[in-house]
Amino acid sequence: MPNSLIVCFSQGGTTTRIAESITKGLRTAKYKVDLCDLKEAQHKDVSKYDLLGIGFPTYYFRPPFNVMDYVNSLSNLTGLPFFVFVLHGTHCGDSGNIIRHALVKKGAIEVGYFRCRGADYFLGYLKQGYLFSPDHPSAEDFSLAEIFGQEVAGHVAGKPFTKPAEDDRPNIVYRLERFFVNRWMVRHIYSRLLRVNVKKCSACGLCMKLCPTGNISESKGGHPVWGRNCLLCFTCEMKCPKGAIESSPVTWLLFKPFMIYNTLQASRNPSLDYVRVIHRNGHTQRV
């Protein structure tokens, strides 16, 4: 029985659910599948596997930093079949291309690429009053993911495979936005400016629990303290039940034009669904 490893980063659980649908398809094809979440562990020894899958949500039109780090850490991929799957709320960017290229450069062989919509709980858009792709992944998305798993197994077994076209490169505005949230700036500027209003903070610890990289520690008073391993996902601020985290860069004047541009472009895209929302104290309510 062939072995497959699927490594995914799932912020809110939907990427994991897509991974589970792909797993179902692979198991139909008699694969043994190990599913690993990057928030919990890093499965770096891929030598015992016959197939590798990498899945993640798009962040700022690129892969999240931790996914890129994981792929860069892998070795001994020569001849190993792989597939990539990506979730995105608005524009996918070239996040899938980046990971596909990185794996091919390490000698792995592509046998599948899948992408679908996922509800875009990005704080910058929520603050503008928009939730894009609100009901995704849909039942159809999950069904297609399962079929994709079966197709990948077939490609590994020798069925003809046509490499999917690469995703369109982001336009100049999106690339400029991505530049302003590069790793150096996140590590050395933005992560140093994250603060909590101690008068509002109830020291519930939710932000520490939800941080995908364990970047938030507890002060002597029980309040959050940020380190430098930040993904700039803003889950801490988005989920704070007291609205105590107030220093998000997406509220700065520098980023406001980008947020307005992004939501305007996405809301005018006929292929995108969206609902208007109010986000307050950790909750997103449709209006």
C-alpha positions in Angstrom: 0.0 0.0 0.0 1.6 3.3 -1.0 2.1 6.0 1.6 1.2 9.7 1.3 2.0 12.6 3.6 -0.2 15.7 3.5 1.2 18.7 5.3 -1.1 21.7 5.6 -1.3 24.9 7.5 -4.9 25.6 8.4 -5.7 28.9 10.2 -9.4 28.4 10.9 -9.8 24.7 9.9 -11.0 24.9 6.3 -7.7 24.0 4.7 -7.7 20.9 7.0 -11.2 20.0 5.8 -10.1 20.2 2.2 -7.1 18.1 3.1 -9.4 15.5 4.6 -11.5 15.4 1.4 -8.3 14.9 -0.7 -7.3 12.2 1.8 -10.7 10.5 1.2 -10.0 10.4 -2.5 -6.5 9.0 -2.0 -7.8 6.3 0.4 -10.3 5.3 -2.2 -7.3 4.6 -4.4 -5.8 2.4 -1.6 -3.3 5.0 -0.2 -2.3 5.2 3.4 -2.4 8.8 4.3 -0.7 10.7 7.2 -2.1 14.2 7.7 0.1 16.7 9.5 -0.9 20.3 10.6 2.0 22.7 10.7 0.6 24.4 13.7 1.2 21.2 15.7 4.3 19.5 14.2 6.7 19.6 11.3 7.1 16.3 9.5 10.5 16.7 7.8 11.4 13.1 7.1 9.6 12.4 3.8 11.9 9.5 2.8 9.3 6.8 3.7 6.5 8.4 1.6 5.5 7.8 -2.0 3.6 11.0 -2.4 3.8 14.5 -0.7 1.0 17.1 -0.5 1.3 20.7 0.7 -1.7 22.8 1.4 -2.2 26.3 2.8 -4.3 29.5 2.6 -2.9 32.5 0.6 -1.5 35.3 2.7 -1.0 38.7 1.0 -1.0 36.9 -2.4 1.9 34.6 -1.3 2.4 31.5 0.9 2.5 32.1 4.6 6.0 32.4 6.0 5.8 29.1 8.0 4.8 27.1 4.9 7.7 28.6 2.9 10.0 27.7 5.8 8.8 24.1 5.9 9.2 23.6 2.2 12.7 25.1 2.3 13.6 22.7 5.1 12.9 19.6 3.1 15.6 17.5 1.5 15.8 14.2 -0.4 12.9 15.0 -2.7 14.4 13.8 -5.9 11.8 11.8 -7.8 9.1 12.2 -5.2 5.7 12.9 -6.6 3.9 15.9 -5.1 0.8 18.0 -5.3 -0.2 21.4 -3.9 -3.5 22.8 -2.9 -4.4 26.4 -2.0 -7.3 28.2 -0.5 -8.0 31.9 -1.3 -10.7 34.3 -0.5 -10.1 36.9 -3.2 -7.0 36.9 -5.5 -4.9 33.8 -5.3 -1.8 35.6 -6.3 1.1 33.4 -7.3 1.3 31.6 -4.0 0.7 28.2 -5.6 3.4 28.9 -8.2 5.9 29.7 -5.5 5.5 26.4 -3.7 5.3 24.4 -6.9 8.5 25.9 -8.2 10.3 25.4 -4.9 9.4 21.7 -4.8 10.4 21.1 -8.4 13.7 22.9 -7.7 14.3 20.3 -5.0 13.8 17.5 -7.6 10.2 16.5 -6.8 7.8 15.7 -9.6 4.4 17.5 -9.8 1.3 15.3 -10.2 -1.5 17.7 -9.2 -2.5 21.3 -8.3 -5.8 22.2 -6.7 -7.2 25.5 -5.5 -10.6 26.7 -4.2 -12.2 29.5 -2.4 -12.2 29.9 1.3 -14.1 32.4 3.5 -11.7 35.4 3.8 -11.6 36.3 7.4 -8.8 38.8 6.9 -9.0 41.7 9.4 -8.3 44.4 6.9 -11.3 43.4 4.8 -13.6 42.8 7.8 -12.8 46.3 9.1 -13.9 47.6 5.7 -17.2 45.7 6.2 -16.6 42.9 3.7 -16.4 39.1 4.0 -15.4 37.6 0.7 -16.2 34.0 -0.3 -18.4 33.7 2.8 -19.8 30.2 2.2 -16.7 28.5 1.0 -15.4 25.9 0.8 -18.7 24.7 -0.5 -20.1 21.2 -0.8 -18.9 21.3 -4.5 -15.4 22.3 -3.4 -15.2 19.4 -1.0 -16.4 17.0 -3.7 -13.9 18.3 -6.2 -11.1 17.9 -3.7 -12.0 14.3 -3.2 -12.0 13.7 -6.9 -8.7 15.5 -7.1 -7.3 13.0 -4.6 -8.3 10.1 -6.8 -6.8 11.8 -9.9 -3.5 12.4 -8.1 -3.3 8.7 -7.3 -4.0 7.9 -10.9 -1.2 10.2 -12.1 1.3 8.6 -9.7 0.2 5.2 -11.1 1.1 6.4 -14.6 -2.0 7.9 -16.0 -1.3 10.9 -18.3 -0.7 14.2 -16.5 -0.9 17.6 -18.0 0.7 20.2 -15.8 -1.9 22.9 -14.9 -1.3 26.4 -16.0 0.4 28.7 -13.5 -1.7 31.3 -11.7 -1.7 34.9 -12.9 0.9 37.1 -11.3 -0.6 39.8 -8.9 -0.9 43.2 -10.4 1.5 46.0 -9.4 -0.7 47.3 -6.5 -0.9 43.8 -5.0 2.8 43.3 -5.4 3.5 46.7 -3.7 1.3 45.7 -0.9 3.1 42.4 -0.6 6.4 44.2 -0.5 5.2 46.2 2.5 4.5 43.0 4.4 7.7 41.2 3.6 9.3 39.1 6.3 11.9 41.6 7.3 9.4 44.3 7.9 7.0 42.0 9.8 9.8 40.7 12.0 11.6 44.0 12.7 8.8 46.6 12.5 5.2 45.4 12.7 5.7 42.7 15.3 7.4 45.2 17.6 4.4 47.6 17.4 1.7 45.1 18.4 0.2 46.2 21.7 -2.7 45.4 24.0 -4.9 47.9 26.0 -4.4 46.4 29.4 -7.5 48.3 30.7 -9.6 46.3 28.2 -7.7 43.0 28.3 -9.3 40.3 30.5 -6.2 38.1 30.4 -8.3 35.3 28.9 -5.3 33.9 27.0 -7.3 33.3 23.8 -4.8 35.2 21.6 -2.0 33.0 22.9 -4.0 29.8 22.3 -5.0 30.8 18.7 -1.6 32.1 17.6 -0.5 29.6 14.9 3.2 30.0 15.6 3.1 30.3 19.4 4.4 33.8 19.0 2.5 35.3 21.9 3.6 34.8 25.5 2.1 35.9 28.8 3.4 38.8 30.8 3.4 38.8 34.6 0.0 40.4 34.6 -1.4 37.8 32.3 -1.4 40.0 29.2 -0.1 39.1 25.8 3.5 39.8 24.7 4.5 39.4 21.1 7.7 37.8 19.8 9.2 38.1 16.3 7.8 34.9 14.7 4.6 36.7 13.5 2.7 35.7 10.3 0.8 39.0 10.4 -2.4 36.9 10.3 -4.1 39.2 12.9 -5.9 36.2 14.4 -5.1 37.6 17.9 -6.8 40.9 17.2 -9.6 39.5 15.1 -10.7 37.0 17.8 -10.1 39.2 20.9 -13.5 39.2 22.8 -12.7 42.6 24.4 -11.3 44.4 21.4 -8.2 45.0 23.5 -5.6 44.6 20.7 -5.7 47.9 18.9 -2.4 48.4 17.1 -3.0 46.5 13.9 -1.0 47.8 10.9 -4.0 47.3 8.7 -5.6 50.4 10.4 -2.6 52.6 9.6 -2.9 55.3 7.0 -0.1 53.5 5.0 -2.3 50.5 4.5 -5.8 52.0 4.3 -5.5 52.8 0.5 -4.6 49.1 -0.1 -7.5 47.9 1.9 -9.9 50.2 0.1 -8.4 49.2 -3.3 -8.5 45.4 -2.5 -12.1 45.4 -1.3 -13.2 47.6 -4.3 -11.5 45.3 -6.8 -12.9 42.2 -5.1 -16.4 43.5 -4.7 -16.5 44.3 -8.5 -15.3 40.8 -9.5 -18.4 39.0 -10.8 -16.8 35.6 -10.0 -16.6 36.5 -6.2 -19.3 36.3 -3.6 -19.3 38.6 -0.6 -21.5 39.8 2.2 -21.4 43.0 4.2 -20.4 42.6 7.8 -19.7 44.3 11.1 -16.7 43.1 13.0 -16.5 43.9 16.7 -15.0 42.3 19.8 -14.1 39.0 18.2 -17.3 38.5 16.3 -18.2 39.0 12.6 -21.9 39.6 12.0 -23.5 39.7 8.6 -25.7 42.7 7.9 
